[in-house]
């Protein structure tokens, strides 16, 4: 088979494709015909220089990428069939299309393309609902004309139950709905977003009387005023759904009748898997060994979500990550003595101004308020900020 060239002309093809379609969830991820290249193999010239599936010596992508600069189409080289989308082998790609964040530009002529390499050997986490892999990404992540580069991202795929697929899709919707303050260092005051935003009136739920700092909202222990506050979540690099190369329809599937039931776990081992790409933000925290000031920082991430009009929905310690910080310093100067924390696993998020299908605006606000209260209770219990008797820490 002819080799493709992973260079400025990578994945460029003029073969017209068939009309668009949508996935089974009525989320229109294909709004117009796009051009897909013919299945081809990894070029021999690159194969001889390095193992494309290896993450050794590749930099981690940790910068914010504007949605206009994210790939529209991914050619995924899947070593081990992680995606459940059969191809001609590890050197033959399967094609994915970006579903979130949605693109505002026309993709009929020249969609942005990239290559992603998945290998089971690069798995960094395997949980009940999903698995996460380090994955080399070869893409242009800036204005067109810039050179392509290889970086490492975290690729999250659902496990083999219908609810796992649902939660991953909902997490992607959340990432696409969150403001930039979730992903970048920003002013600590929510009203810094501007006077016209409707989210500035939300405050975190008051901490219960039995917890330390009850009645206190966003009260940092440091006497020095905060200039900026760190990001809340990993940076989001897109949610991609598998495509049928013949029909251009999404292969993503769902059980609508199961989505309203939290414990619905239909086994779906053969469903093609969508992929969520995000920043790798370190390891899970250990609240048992964390000093109180670090646990307070984790709780403040949850409270900052509330200030911006969103609840987490599952604010457990297992959904909090830590990495060396501060993030304002170059990577080689960061230390675990000054760590940085992030929240993950956001498939149960609710937004005060983001009603679900058939939900009223009032219903969305009630769900947000309930989620906000549960977040604070669960987070403080998980972080060990109260002892078994319900009294404050000594």
C-alpha positions as CSV (number, residue, x, y, z in Angstrom):
1,X,0.0,0.0,0.0
2,X,1.3,3.5,-0.6
3,X,2.7,5.4,2.4
4,X,1.2,8.6,3.6
5,X,3.5,11.5,4.5
6,X,3.3,12.8,8.0
7,X,4.6,16.2,7.1
8,X,2.8,19.4,6.0
9,X,0.8,17.4,3.5
10,X,-0.3,14.7,6.0
11,X,-3.7,13.3,5.4
12,X,-4.5,15.6,2.5
13,X,-6.8,14.0,0.0
14,X,-9.1,15.3,-2.6
15,X,-11.4,12.2,-2.8
16,X,-15.0,13.4,-2.2
17,X,-16.9,11.7,0.6
18,X,-20.5,10.8,1.0
19,X,-23.1,13.1,2.6
20,X,-23.2,13.7,6.2
21,X,-25.1,12.1,9.0
22,X,-25.4,12.1,12.8
23,X,-24.7,9.7,15.6
24,X,-27.4,7.7,17.3
25,X,-27.8,10.3,20.0
26,X,-29.0,13.0,17.6
27,X,-25.9,15.0,18.2
28,X,-25.0,16.2,14.7
29,X,-21.3,15.7,14.5
30,X,-21.3,15.5,10.7
31,X,-22.9,18.6,9.2
32,X,-21.4,18.6,5.8
33,X,-19.3,16.3,3.5
34,X,-15.6,16.2,4.5
35,X,-12.7,14.6,2.7
36,X,-11.1,11.5,4.2
37,X,-7.9,10.1,2.9
38,X,-7.7,6.5,1.7
39,X,-6.5,3.9,4.2
40,X,-2.8,3.9,4.1
41,X,0.2,2.8,6.2
42,X,2.6,4.7,8.3
43,X,5.5,6.0,6.1
44,X,8.6,3.9,6.2
45,X,10.8,6.9,6.6
46,X,9.3,7.7,10.0
47,X,9.0,4.1,11.0
48,X,12.7,3.7,10.8
49,X,13.4,6.6,13.1
50,X,11.2,6.0,16.1
51,X,8.3,4.0,17.5
52,X,5.3,6.2,16.9
53,X,3.4,4.5,19.8
54,X,6.2,5.4,22.3
55,X,5.8,8.4,24.6
56,X,9.5,8.4,25.6
57,X,11.1,11.8,25.2
58,X,7.9,13.4,23.9
59,X,6.7,16.6,25.7
60,X,3.3,16.7,27.3
61,X,0.8,19.1,25.9
62,X,-0.1,21.5,28.7
63,X,-0.9,24.7,26.8
64,X,-4.4,25.9,26.1
65,X,-5.4,25.3,22.4
66,X,-8.1,27.4,20.9
67,X,-11.0,25.4,19.6
68,X,-10.3,26.7,16.1
69,X,-6.9,25.1,16.2
70,X,-8.0,21.7,17.4
71,X,-8.0,18.8,14.8
72,X,-11.4,18.2,13.0
73,X,-10.4,14.7,11.9
74,X,-8.2,12.2,13.6
75,X,-6.4,9.3,12.0
76,X,-6.1,6.9,14.9
77,X,-3.5,4.1,14.8
78,X,-4.9,1.7,17.3
79,X,-2.5,-0.9,18.6
80,X,-4.6,-3.5,20.4
81,X,-8.1,-2.4,19.3
82,X,-8.7,0.0,22.2
83,X,-11.4,1.8,20.2
84,X,-13.3,-1.4,19.1
85,X,-13.1,-0.1,15.6
86,X,-11.5,-2.7,13.4
87,X,-8.9,-1.6,10.9
88,X,-6.4,-3.3,8.7
89,X,-3.8,-3.5,11.5
90,X,-1.7,-1.2,13.7
91,X,-0.3,0.6,10.7
92,X,-3.7,1.3,9.1
93,X,-5.7,4.1,10.7
94,X,-9.4,4.4,11.6
95,X,-11.0,7.9,11.3
96,X,-12.6,10.0,13.9
97,X,-14.5,13.3,13.7
98,X,-14.6,16.0,16.4
99,X,-17.9,16.3,18.1
100,X,-17.0,18.8,20.9
101,X,-16.2,21.6,20.9
102,X,-18.3,22.1,17.8
103,X,-16.5,23.9,15.0
104,X,-17.9,27.2,13.7
105,X,-16.1,27.2,10.4
106,X,-16.8,25.3,7.2
107,X,-15.2,21.9,7.1
108,X,-16.1,21.0,3.5
109,X,-12.9,22.1,1.9
110,X,-10.0,21.7,4.3
111,X,-10.6,20.3,7.7
112,X,-7.7,20.2,10.2
113,X,-6.3,16.8,10.5
114,X,-4.0,15.0,12.9
115,X,-2.8,11.5,13.9
116,X,-3.1,9.8,17.3
117,X,-1.3,6.6,18.3
118,X,-3.0,4.4,20.9
119,X,-1.2,1.5,22.7
120,X,-2.5,-0.6,25.6
121,X,1.1,-0.5,27.0
122,X,0.6,3.3,27.6
123,X,-2.4,2.9,29.9
124,X,-2.0,5.1,33.0
125,X,-5.4,4.4,34.7
126,X,-8.1,1.8,34.5
127,X,-11.2,2.5,36.5
128,X,-14.7,1.3,36.8
129,X,-16.1,3.6,34.1
130,X,-13.1,4.4,31.8
131,X,-9.5,3.9,31.0
132,X,-6.9,6.6,30.3
133,X,-3.9,6.3,28.1
134,X,-0.8,8.4,27.3
135,X,-1.1,8.9,23.5
136,X,1.3,10.6,21.0
137,X,-0.5,13.2,19.0
138,X,0.9,14.5,15.8
139,X,-0.8,17.8,14.8
140,X,-0.7,21.5,14.1
141,X,-2.1,23.1,17.2
142,X,-1.8,26.7,16.1
143,X,-2.6,28.8,13.0
144,X,-2.4,27.0,9.7
145,X,1.0,27.1,8.2
146,X,2.8,26.3,11.5
147,X,4.8,23.1,11.5
148,X,3.3,19.9,13.0
149,X,4.7,18.6,16.2
150,X,4.5,15.4,18.3
151,X,3.2,15.8,21.9
152,X,1.6,13.5,24.5
153,X,-2.0,13.9,25.6
154,X,-4.3,11.9,27.9
155,X,-6.8,9.9,25.9
156,X,-9.9,8.7,27.8
157,X,-12.1,6.0,26.5
158,X,-15.2,4.5,28.1
159,X,-15.4,0.9,29.5
160,X,-17.8,-1.7,28.2
161,X,-21.1,-0.5,29.7
162,X,-23.7,1.8,28.2
163,X,-23.6,4.2,31.2
164,X,-19.8,4.5,30.8
165,X,-20.3,5.7,27.2
166,X,-23.0,8.1,28.4
167,X,-20.9,9.6,31.2
168,X,-17.9,10.2,28.9
169,X,-20.2,11.9,26.4
170,X,-21.6,14.1,29.2
171,X,-18.1,14.9,30.4
172,X,-17.2,16.1,26.9
173,X,-20.3,18.3,26.9
174,X,-19.2,19.8,30.2
175,X,-15.7,20.6,29.0
176,X,-17.2,22.3,25.9
177,X,-19.5,24.3,28.2
178,X,-17.0,25.5,30.8
179,X,-15.6,29.0,30.5
180,X,-11.8,29.6,30.1
181,X,-11.4,30.1,33.8
182,X,-11.6,26.3,34.2
183,X,-8.5,25.7,32.0
184,X,-6.3,28.7,32.6
185,X,-4.9,30.7,35.6
186,X,-7.3,33.5,36.1
187,X,-8.5,36.3,38.4
188,X,-9.8,34.8,41.7
189,X,-13.0,36.8,41.6
190,X,-15.8,35.4,39.4
191,X,-17.0,38.9,38.5
192,X,-13.7,39.3,36.7
193,X,-15.5,37.6,33.8
194,X,-17.3,40.9,33.2
195,X,-20.5,42.6,34.4
196,X,-22.8,41.0,31.8
197,X,-22.2,37.4,32.7
198,X,-25.1,35.7,34.5
199,X,-22.8,33.4,36.5
200,X,-21.4,36.0,38.9
201,X,-24.2,35.7,41.4
202,X,-23.5,32.1,42.4
203,X,-21.6,31.3,45.6
204,X,-20.5,28.0,46.9
205,X,-22.7,26.2,49.3
206,X,-22.1,27.3,52.9
207,X,-19.9,24.7,54.7
208,X,-22.0,22.9,57.4
209,X,-21.4,23.9,61.0
210,X,-19.7,20.6,61.8
211,X,-17.0,21.3,59.2
212,X,-13.9,23.6,59.7
213,X,-14.5,27.0,58.4
214,X,-18.3,26.7,58.5
215,X,-20.0,29.7,57.1
216,X,-16.9,30.7,55.2
217,X,-16.9,31.0,51.5
218,X,-13.7,31.3,49.5
219,X,-11.6,32.4,52.4
220,X,-7.9,31.6,51.6
221,X,-5.7,31.0,54.6
222,X,-2.9,33.0,53.0
223,X,-2.6,36.6,54.1
224,X,-1.2,37.6,50.8
225,X,-3.8,38.6,48.2
226,X,-4.1,36.2,45.3
227,X,-3.0,37.6,42.0
228,X,-4.3,34.6,40.0
229,X,-5.8,31.2,40.8
230,X,-4.8,28.0,39.1
231,X,-6.9,26.1,36.6
232,X,-9.8,23.9,37.9
233,X,-9.7,21.1,35.4
234,X,-7.3,19.7,32.8
235,X,-7.2,21.5,29.5
236,X,-9.6,20.0,26.9
237,X,-8.4,19.0,23.4
238,X,-11.6,17.7,22.0
239,X,-14.1,14.8,22.0
240,X,-13.9,12.6,18.9
241,X,-16.4,10.0,17.6
242,X,-15.6,7.1,15.2
243,X,-16.7,7.4,11.6
244,X,-17.9,4.9,9.1
245,X,-15.6,5.7,6.2
246,X,-18.2,4.6,3.6
247,X,-21.2,6.6,4.9
248,X,-19.5,9.3,6.9
249,X,-21.9,8.6,9.8
250,X,-20.8,8.4,13.4
251,X,-20.5,4.9,14.8
252,X,-21.1,6.1,18.4
253,X,-24.0,4.4,20.0
254,X,-26.2,4.9,23.1
255,X,-29.1,3.4,25.0
256,X,-31.6,6.3,25.5
257,X,-33.7,4.2,27.9
258,X,-30.8,3.7,30.3
259,X,-29.5,7.2,30.6
260,X,-32.0,8.3,33.4
261,X,-30.9,5.4,35.6
262,X,-27.6,5.8,37.4
263,X,-27.2,2.0,38.0
264,X,-28.0,1.0,34.4
265,X,-24.9,-1.0,33.2
266,X,-25.8,-2.9,30.1
267,X,-22.8,-4.7,28.8
268,X,-21.8,-3.4,25.4
269,X,-18.4,-4.9,24.6
270,X,-18.6,-4.4,20.9
271,X,-19.6,-0.7,20.8
272,X,-17.1,1.5,19.0
273,X,-15.6,3.9,21.5
274,X,-15.4,7.7,21.4
275,X,-12.2,9.4,22.7
276,X,-11.8,12.4,24.9
277,X,-8.4,14.1,24.7
278,X,-7.2,16.2,27.6
279,X,-4.1,17.4,29.5
280,X,-2.3,14.9,31.7
281,X,-2.4,16.6,35.1
282,X,-0.5,14.1,37.4
283,X,-1.6,11.5,39.9
284,X,-4.4,10.9,42.3
285,X,-4.2,12.7,45.6
286,X,-3.8,10.8,48.9
287,X,-5.8,12.9,51.4
288,X,-4.4,10.8,54.3
289,X,-0.9,12.2,53.9
290,X,-1.9,15.7,52.6
291,X,-1.4,18.7,54.9
292,X,-4.5,20.6,55.7
293,X,-3.6,23.6,53.4
294,X,-3.4,21.2,50.4
295,X,-6.8,19.7,51.2
296,X,-8.2,23.2,51.5
297,X,-6.8,24.0,48.0
298,X,-8.7,20.9,46.6
299,X,-11.9,22.0,48.2
300,X,-11.5,25.5,46.8
301,X,-11.4,24.1,43.3
302,X,-14.9,22.6,43.9
303,X,-16.1,26.0,45.4
304,X,-14.7,27.9,42.4
305,X,-16.7,25.6,40.1
306,X,-19.8,26.7,42.1
307,X,-18.9,30.4,41.7
308,X,-18.8,30.0,38.0
309,X,-22.2,28.3,37.9
310,X,-21.3,24.6,37.7
311,X,-21.5,21.7,40.1
312,X,-19.2,18.6,39.9
313,X,-21.6,15.9,40.8
314,X,-19.0,13.4,42.1
315,X,-16.4,15.5,44.0
316,X,-14.6,12.5,45.6
317,X,-10.9,12.5,46.4
318,X,-10.4,9.9,43.7
319,X,-11.4,12.6,41.2
320,X,-8.7,15.0,42.2
321,X,-5.2,15.0,40.8
322,X,-1.9,16.5,41.9
323,X,1.2,17.5,40.1
324,X,4.3,19.6,40.8
325,X,3.8,23.3,40.9
326,X,3.4,26.2,40.7
327,X,2.3,26.1,37.1
328,X,3.6,29.6,36.5
329,X,7.2,28.2,36.7
330,X,9.0,26.2,34.0
331,X,8.4,22.5,34.3
332,X,12.0,21.8,35.6
333,X,11.5,24.3,38.5
334,X,8.2,22.9,39.8
335,X,8.1,20.9,43.0
336,X,5.7,18.8,44.9
337,X,6.4,21.1,47.9
338,X,4.2,23.6,46.0
339,X,1.7,21.3,44.2
340,X,-1.0,22.1,41.8
341,X,-4.4,20.3,41.9
342,X,-7.1,19.6,39.3
343,X,-10.6,18.1,39.3
344,X,-11.4,15.3,36.8
345,X,-14.3,12.8,36.0
346,X,-16.9,15.4,35.3
347,X,-19.6,13.2,33.7
348,X,-22.2,14.2,36.3
349,X,-21.7,18.0,36.1
350,X,-24.7,20.3,36.2
351,X,-24.8,24.0,35.1
352,X,-27.1,26.6,36.5
353,X,-27.8,27.9,33.0
354,X,-27.5,24.6,31.1
355,X,-30.8,22.7,31.2
356,X,-30.8,19.2,29.9
357,X,-33.1,17.9,27.2
358,X,-36.8,18.5,28.2
359,X,-35.6,20.3,31.4
360,X,-36.8,23.8,32.3
361,X,-34.4,26.5,33.3
362,X,-35.8,26.4,36.8
363,X,-35.1,22.6,36.9
364,X,-31.5,23.2,35.9
365,X,-31.0,25.7,38.7
366,X,-32.5,23.4,41.2
367,X,-30.3,20.5,40.1
368,X,-27.2,22.8,40.2
369,X,-28.1,24.0,43.8
370,X,-28.6,20.4,44.9
371,X,-25.3,19.3,43.3
372,X,-23.5,22.3,44.9
373,X,-24.5,21.2,48.3
374,X,-23.6,17.6,47.7
375,X,-20.3,18.6,46.4
376,X,-19.3,20.4,49.5
377,X,-20.4,17.6,51.8
378,X,-18.8,14.8,49.8
379,X,-15.5,16.7,49.2
380,X,-15.0,17.6,52.8
381,X,-15.7,14.1,54.0
382,X,-13.4,12.6,51.3
383,X,-10.7,15.0,52.1
384,X,-10.8,14.1,55.8
385,X,-11.6,17.7,56.9
386,X,-13.9,16.4,59.6
387,X,-13.4,13.5,62.0
388,X,-15.7,10.6,62.6
389,X,-17.6,12.4,65.4
390,X,-18.5,15.2,63.1
391,X,-16.5,17.8,64.9
392,X,-13.8,20.1,63.6
393,X,-10.3,18.9,63.1
394,X,-8.0,19.6,66.1
